Structures are given as C-alpha cells and as structure tokens.
Amino acid sequence: METDTRQPVQVSVDLQTEPSDAAAPVEVPFNGAPAARSEENILQWNSYLPADCVKTMIEMGWHVTT
C-alpha cells in the first residue's frame, strides 16, 4: 500500500506592471449584422444588469466581441 504524502507548494509571482482601473479601448469597425448583434446584446444586458455595469461592458468593447 502506497500513500502520497506530498504537500502543496505555494508559488508567487511578482508582476512588474502598473495597475490600471481603466478599460483598454477597443476599436473595431462594425456595421450591418455585427451592429445589429451589438444592439441586441446591449438590450439583453439592460434587462438584467445595472446600468453602470452595462456602461462598463460597452467601454470594454464587449458589445462588439460577444
């Protein structure tokens, strides 16, 4: 009978980046079907998410990429 007695190892990584609260801008040209899908996404989100959440999602470009 064998018993595994290894202990978990903790790993930490120091990231050398500047913290940012701002969303990265997304510049994706769209029209036609993508624009219609974007509008539908926003209408759906507005039905169950707070307005500030939807605003942030739009600022992050989720309406284009989802």
C-alpha positions in Angstrom: 0.0 0.0 0.0 1.4 3.4 -1.0 0.4 6.7 0.5 1.0 10.0 -1.3 2.2 12.5 1.4 3.3 15.4 -0.8 2.4 18.8 0.4 1.0 21.6 -1.8 3.6 24.0 -3.0 2.9 27.8 -2.9 4.0 29.8 -5.8 4.1 33.6 -6.0 4.9 35.8 -8.9 5.8 39.5 -8.8 4.3 41.3 -11.8 6.2 44.4 -12.9 3.2 46.2 -14.3 1.3 49.4 -13.5 -2.1 48.8 -12.0 -4.9 50.3 -14.1 -8.6 50.8 -13.3 -9.3 52.0 -16.9 -10.6 49.6 -19.5 -8.4 49.3 -22.6 -10.3 50.9 -25.6 -11.5 48.6 -28.3 -11.6 50.0 -31.8 -13.4 47.5 -34.0 -15.2 48.9 -37.0 -18.6 47.3 -37.4 -21.9 47.8 -39.2 -24.7 45.7 -40.6 -25.1 42.4 -38.9 -22.4 43.0 -36.2 -24.1 46.3 -35.3 -27.4 44.6 -35.0 -25.9 41.9 -32.8 -24.3 44.5 -30.7 -27.6 46.3 -30.2 -29.3 43.1 -29.3 -26.6 42.3 -26.7 -27.0 45.7 -25.1 -30.8 45.4 -25.0 -30.5 42.0 -23.3 -27.9 43.2 -20.8 -30.1 46.1 -19.9 -32.9 43.7 -18.9 -30.9 42.1 -16.1 -27.8 44.1 -15.3 -27.3 47.5 -13.6 -26.8 50.5 -16.0 -23.2 51.1 -14.7 -22.3 47.5 -15.4 -23.6 47.7 -19.0 -21.8 51.0 -19.5 -18.5 49.4 -18.4 -19.1 46.4 -20.6 -19.6 48.7 -23.6 -16.5 50.8 -22.7 -14.5 47.5 -22.7 -15.9 46.5 -26.1 -17.9 43.5 -25.0 -20.9 44.6 -27.2 -18.6 44.1 -30.2 -16.8 40.9 -29.2 -19.7 38.9 -27.6 
